[in-house]
Amino acid sequence: MDFAWTPEQSDFRARVRAFIDEHWRAASTPAEGTRSERVKQYQARLAEHGWLTMAWPKEYGGGGASYFEQMIFSEESTHASAPGGGQGADRVGPTLIIHGSEEQKREHLPAIAAAKVEWCQGYSEPGAGSDLASLQTRAVRDGDEFIINDQKIWTSGAQSADWIHVLTRTDPDAPKHRGISYFMVRMDTPGIALRPIQQMNGAAGFTETFFEDVRVPARNMIGEENRGWYVSTTALDFERSGIGRIAGAVSPFQRLLEHARQPDSAGDGRRIVDSPTDRLALADTATEVEVGQLLGYRVTWMQSRGLVPNQEASMSKMFGSETQQRLARRGVNMFGLRGALSAGPQQSEVGAEFATYYLSSVALTIAAGTSEIQRNIIATRGLGLPRG
Ligand SMILES: Cc1cc2nc3c(=O)[nH]c(=O)nc-3n(C[C@H](O)[C@H](O)[C@H](O)COP(=O)(O)OP(=O)(O)OC[C@H]3O[C@@H](n4cnc5c(N)ncnc54)[C@H](O)[C@@H]3O)c2cc1C
């Protein structure tokens, strides 16, 4: 067993860090526009550099990067809170490469690779989340088109997206997994309406997405009619396996640790690290981050060997997201009553960051499959236990 990085991997990591420093950190000042504008500019730099689609095969304009290179890029980007490729480069493009027609590839891949379009994902519905295959949004054929009606929910990034990839029911009489078709729909198509959802952390990153007689050309269907479920599982695999969950704990933990060592970090003349409870909590997080990284690296190692991580990916996703929640909780507890305050005279910068982090971290064990669903996968596919 060798846990060391190769010289090539270390060199690649150093180049990724330097790129992020130059093009994201240095450019990330509020004066340079909203986060969404900065994300667009940065993704354009990534595209020029060939890193936006580093995971795509070379024949489709990608970089043909190894699994470990992709993981290192994702890890470093997450440490710096820098954007990656987004829905288009990370999910829609790879799904089209496997399941799309030649015409669809010609139309969409170059625009995605050049960071010219934004995509969002229309899967979840008010009555279909964990049990996604019970979705009810209907698409009915009308000549060369389908007409879509009903509603999606939790559509991240819908307000700035140009396109949505959306799962619909095309055969209501078939068994639920076999009556679903998968479409690409322009967001400016008449009949699409968005209603933003206000989140408890102050953001409004999601919408409810309504479809009323939305006409989509039949040629925008990915894969075969009524076989869309099997195409979407490809997109979900791309979404779920990733180092991002545990990598998201690294920078907040380092900032909390640095702050905890400062004189008066407890706000009453003491240092947080002088409290035995808080010292042990920091030690617990250090251990969990280490374990979580190894679980994540194992997933990448399996992919690099052509193995399919299944319960291993679920363990990594569940442990990484729950580690972040525990860290966020420990952080706000360390700040005591001030832990509930956002930025202001009574609150340090790190304290305010943790107040927001605590609220945001709730979503981590829901998005991309809840922790309960990951535990079900580990119990059934991993341990061979009966389904509940
Ligand atoms: C940050 C974030 C971003 C998201 N972005 C998108 C997006 O862009 N597009 C999109 O389509 N969706 C998106 N979602 C939605 C997400 O996919 C769903 O929230 C998720 O699949 C859970 O579905 P649900 O909210 O309907 O909860 P439900 O499925 O109703 O679950 C409710 C509770 O019941 C538990 N539960 C359900 N089934 C079982 C079971 N079989 N065994 C044990 N427990 C069970 C769940 O674990 C959960 O605790 C996003 C969610 C979040 C938090």
The ligand as an SDF file (V2000), in Angstrom:
LIG
                    3D

 53 58  0  0  0  0  0  0  0  0999 V2000
  -28.4300   21.7540   -2.2680 C   0  0  0  0  0  0  0  0  0  0  0  0
  -29.4210   20.9750   -3.0910 C   0  0  0  0  0  0  0  0  0  0  0  0
  -29.4040   21.1030   -4.4670 C   0  0  0  0  0  0  0  0  0  0  0  0
  -30.3290   20.4000   -5.2390 C   0  0  0  0  0  0  0  0  0  0  0  0
  -30.3440   20.6190   -6.5920 N   0  0  0  0  0  0  0  0  0  0  0  0
  -31.2430   19.9490   -7.3520 C   0  0  0  0  0  0  0  0  0  0  0  0
  -31.2970   20.1960   -8.7680 C   0  0  0  0  0  0  0  0  0  0  0  0
  -30.5550   21.0200   -9.3180 O   0  0  0  0  0  0  0  0  0  0  0  0
  -32.1990   19.5210   -9.4930 N   0  0  0  0  0  0  0  0  0  0  0  0
  -33.0480   18.6000   -8.9400 C   0  0  0  0  0  0  0  0  0  0  0  0
  -33.8010   17.9840   -9.6700 O   0  0  0  0  0  0  0  0  0  0  0  0
  -33.0430   18.3650   -7.5900 N   0  0  0  0  0  0  0  0  0  0  0  0
  -32.1720   19.0250   -6.7840 C   0  0  0  0  0  0  0  0  0  0  0  0
  -32.1540   18.8300   -5.4260 N   0  0  0  0  0  0  0  0  0  0  0  0
  -33.1560   17.9460   -4.8290 C   0  0  0  0  0  0  0  0  0  0  0  0
  -32.6010   16.6520   -4.2630 C   0  0  0  0  0  0  0  0  0  0  0  0
  -32.2180   15.7670   -5.2830 O   0  0  0  0  0  0  0  0  0  0  0  0
  -33.7020   16.0480   -3.3480 C   0  0  0  0  0  0  0  0  0  0  0  0
  -33.9180   16.9540   -2.2890 O   0  0  0  0  0  0  0  0  0  0  0  0
  -33.2820   14.7180   -2.8020 C   0  0  0  0  0  0  0  0  0  0  0  0
  -33.2790   13.7290   -3.8110 O   0  0  0  0  0  0  0  0  0  0  0  0
  -34.2490   14.2400   -1.6690 C   0  0  0  0  0  0  0  0  0  0  0  0
  -35.5690   14.2790   -2.1030 O   0  0  0  0  0  0  0  0  0  0  0  0
  -36.7100   15.0290   -1.2720 P   0  0  0  0  0  0  0  0  0  0  0  0
  -36.2200   16.3820   -0.8930 O   0  0  0  0  0  0  0  0  0  0  0  0
  -37.9760   14.9250   -2.0720 O   0  0  0  0  0  0  0  0  0  0  0  0
  -36.8600   14.1970    0.0770 O   0  0  0  0  0  0  0  0  0  0  0  0
  -37.6480   12.8260    0.2580 P   0  0  0  0  0  0  0  0  0  0  0  0
  -37.2180   11.8590   -0.7700 O   0  0  0  0  0  0  0  0  0  0  0  0
  -39.0980   13.1250    0.3650 O   0  0  0  0  0  0  0  0  0  0  0  0
  -37.0990   12.3560    1.6460 O   0  0  0  0  0  0  0  0  0  0  0  0
  -37.5730   12.8790    2.8900 C   0  0  0  0  0  0  0  0  0  0  0  0
  -36.8830   12.0970    4.0160 C   0  0  0  0  0  0  0  0  0  0  0  0
  -37.2620   10.6940    3.9480 O   0  0  0  0  0  0  0  0  0  0  0  0
  -36.0950    9.8920    3.8530 C   0  0  0  0  0  0  0  0  0  0  0  0
  -36.3380    8.7620    2.9550 N   0  0  0  0  0  0  0  0  0  0  0  0
  -36.9090    8.7860    1.7300 C   0  0  0  0  0  0  0  0  0  0  0  0
  -36.9230    7.5320    1.1990 N   0  0  0  0  0  0  0  0  0  0  0  0
  -36.3390    6.7210    2.0950 C   0  0  0  0  0  0  0  0  0  0  0  0
  -36.0450    5.3160    2.1250 C   0  0  0  0  0  0  0  0  0  0  0  0
  -36.3630    4.5230    1.0950 N   0  0  0  0  0  0  0  0  0  0  0  0
  -35.4060    4.8190    3.2100 N   0  0  0  0  0  0  0  0  0  0  0  0
  -35.0700    5.6250    4.2700 C   0  0  0  0  0  0  0  0  0  0  0  0
  -35.3380    6.9630    4.2980 N   0  0  0  0  0  0  0  0  0  0  0  0
  -35.9580    7.4870    3.2350 C   0  0  0  0  0  0  0  0  0  0  0  0
  -35.0200   10.7990    3.2270 C   0  0  0  0  0  0  0  0  0  0  0  0
  -33.7250   10.3370    3.5410 O   0  0  0  0  0  0  0  0  0  0  0  0
  -35.3480   12.1390    3.8840 C   0  0  0  0  0  0  0  0  0  0  0  0
  -34.7890   12.1960    5.1740 O   0  0  0  0  0  0  0  0  0  0  0  0
  -31.2710   19.5240   -4.6220 C   0  0  0  0  0  0  0  0  0  0  0  0
  -31.2790   19.4020   -3.2180 C   0  0  0  0  0  0  0  0  0  0  0  0
  -30.3870   20.1300   -2.4590 C   0  0  0  0  0  0  0  0  0  0  0  0
  -30.4570   19.9950   -0.9670 C   0  0  0  0  0  0  0  0  0  0  0  0
  1  2  1  0
  2  3  1  0
  2 52  2  0
  3  4  2  0
  4  5  1  0
  4 50  1  0
  5  6  2  0
  6  7  1  0
  6 13  1  0
  7  8  2  0
  7  9  1  0
  9 10  1  0
 10 11  2  0
 10 12  1  0
 12 13  2  0
 13 14  1  0
 14 15  1  0
 14 50  1  0
 15 16  1  0
 16 17  1  0
 16 18  1  0
 18 19  1  0
 18 20  1  0
 20 21  1  0
 20 22  1  0
 22 23  1  0
 23 24  1  0
 24 25  2  0
 24 26  1  0
 24 27  1  0
 27 28  1  0
 28 29  2  0
 28 30  1  0
 28 31  1  0
 31 32  1  0
 32 33  1  0
 33 34  1  0
 33 48  1  0
 34 35  1  0
 35 36  1  0
 35 46  1  0
 36 37  1  0
 36 45  1  0
 37 38  2  0
 38 39  1  0
 39 40  1  0
 39 45  2  0
 40 41  1  0
 40 42  2  0
 42 43  1  0
 43 44  2  0
 44 45  1  0
 46 47  1  0
 46 48  1  0
 48 49  1  0
 50 51  2  0
 51 52  1  0
 52 53  1  0
M  END
$$$$
